[in-house]
Amino acid sequence: MTEKDASSEKIISDAMADPSPAKSMGDPGITPLSPSHTQNDTDQVPSGPSFVVVVAIDFGTTSSGYAYAFAKEPECIHTMRRWEGGDPGVSNQKTPTTILLTPDRKFHSFGYAARDFYHDLDPSESKHWLYLEKFKMKLHTTANLSINTDLHAANGKRVKALDIFAYALAFFKEQALKELSDQTGGEFDNSDVRWVITVPAIWKMPAKQFMREAAYKSGLVSRENPEQLIIALEPEAASIYCRKLRLHQMVDLGTQTTQNGFSPSDNVGSGMSQAAKEHVRRNRQSRTFLVENVIGELWSELEEGDRYVVVDCGGGTVDLTVHQIRLPEGHLKELYKASGGPYGSIGIDYEFEKLLCKIFGQDFIDQFKIKRPAAWVDLMIAFESRKRAAAPDRTNPLNINLPFSFIDYYKKFRGHSVEHALRKSNVDFVKWSSQGMLRMNPDAMNSLFKPTIDHIIQHLTELFEKPEVSDIKFLFLVGGFAESPLLQQAVQNMLQGRSRIIIPHDVGLTILKGAVLFGLDPSVIKVRRSPLTYGVGVLNRFVEGKHPPEKLLVKDGTRWCTDVFDTFIAADQSVALGEMVKRSYTPAKPSQQVIVIHVYCSEKENASFISEPGVRKCGTLRLDVSGTESTAARREIQTLMQFGDTEIRAMAVDVSTGRTVKASIDFLSH
């Protein structure tokens, strides 16, 4: 029996609610390992309902914000109003990603307002309030993320992650709609908004779906109208914005000429001319950014086929994306699957915490965080502004204010002073200053950065060794952490002039502005790479010598091989926007209402069996076939799956009646 005949007898093994195997009619000529792709005409992707404005929410690990543009003036991007509050020594266009719930778990406030209110509470009272910060990382680090995943508030109490994310999105929805109503002079209707939420490109599907579920829960969009919300990948958004850069909107670290009065060796901002400072200040105050209709000047140096890397260094993660230009429209093609890891700037905060534990003892720090949570937050804010002052050539020490309650609580806890602890600890590069501050010499501060920066550099080095990543013309450093001179210098040293390093001004807002542009035209990225291999388990005709004997299943006299991995799409495979993978499934019984098919994934490019190591069940494909009963002898449900977008989608049709079948893919573990 030939391979061809074998594959026409493809059967889904674990799919059915009913144990009897359901026939899956693959196209007769297709072997299980070559999925049928249908290329839709990508330019005809329906744009969905028209919208008046695009609002993008950059939901960051450490800080968040929104920006918007009206569809009729797409070159005008407005960033959100100035936030109340703010930190000494930290200029911020975004607000901290912090949220406060009342003791009875109702939403109280977000951002600076949450932090300041929490800070002003009496310690006896504050321990009943639920304060959360840096909680976004939980979606990246939780292995089996579900709707019921918990987060821990500062006082140690547990709250549902979905509630917290929904509260935060509802807050941004309210703020943005209020601002839009003020702008347009009337009540602004949410149905006129296309929402965009940014997520790291290295996030897996469950985390992206979790964000979408939170958006539904928050009332940002309804489940009935899913296309009103687009999930944007952070480095992609940055890439889209970077194409529009004018020369005066960036710093080129490679050239020794100054641009806009910058000299690249200076910390961004410190070496600016008065005129340039004025320009940036005006930009900051106006909050409206004009984007070139054409492509920016930098881009005019790029030719068809040129490649560049976007390194998005945020608070929680670092995301690397490799793009190639397709002229004449300047569309983008992804050359290598998104990579990166949890190497954001909060890694430096953890190192600082480890240093404090070394000096004062882990037992004390753990107690202090729970007993005086607001003072701990204060201490980390004080550290944040000193962290931003760290630079490679700095010689004078950095002073960090210790809150009074830290000093006081330590004395009670240990029976001796903070000063005594510092003298006694063998950490010689941190001293006690007479003004009641921790005095760190610059090397001590730089050593806190080292583990995080080493991770990033190691990752970049590995990426640049890949054949797809040769001849990189530009490297764009974006995200809040990109402002760090220590990181800039490390990237320069690693690249040794192989690519030009470009840092946009207002680098922390790059993703936000790019996300607005993406919402205005989601089809700008034409080709992506699949981060994982996806497929389902099927039964194939057993072939002696090819299939392992332990996989043999004999049913009604026919010999089947079980657990065969039928690949929909392979890891790092190119997928065009709108490209479909087509499969046909048949219900096991005519009366069956729902077909449930398990979806498997693997980081390996090719998997033969779903039982192999590294292959795991990652989702379920549900086909609701109720109400499509037909008189046809065999019902064939044709399923189309789309992998070229930022999320995976499924559609299905009952072939005999031509009726649409409700199809959904679920990646959250239940």
Secondary structure, DSSP 4 states (H G I P E B T S, - for coil): --HHHHHHSEEESS--SSSSPEEE---TT--TTSPEEEE--GGG----S--SEEEEEEE-SSEEEEEEEETTSTTEEEEPPPPS--BTTB--SSEE-EEEE-TTS-EEEETHHHHHHHHHS-HHHHTTSEEEESTTHHHHH-TT--TT-EEE-TTS-EEEHHHHHHHHHHHHHHHHHHHHHHHHTSPPPGGGEEEEEEE-TT--HHHHHHHHHHHHHHTSS-TT-GGGEEEEEHHHHHHHHHTT--GGGEEESSSSS-BTTB-TTSPTTTT--HHHHHHHHHHHHH-EEE--SS--TTGGG--TT-EEEEEEE-SS-EEEEEEEEETTTTEEEEEEEEEEES-STHHHHHHHHHHHHHHH-HHHHHHHHHHSHHHHHHHHHHHHHHHTT--TT--S-EEEEPPHHHHHHHHHHHSS-HHHHHHHSS-TTEEEETTTEEEE-HHHHHHHHHHHHHHHHHHHHHHHTSGGG-SEEEEEEESGGGG-HHHHHHHHHHHTTSSEEEEESSGGGHHHHHHHHHHH-GGGEEEEE-SSEEEEEEEEE--TTTS-GGGEEEETTEEEEEEEEEEEE-TT-EEETTEEEEEEE--SSTT--EEEEEEEEESSS--SBTTSTTEEEEEEEEEE-TT---SSSS--EEEEEE-SSSS-EEEEEETTTTEEEEEEEE-S--
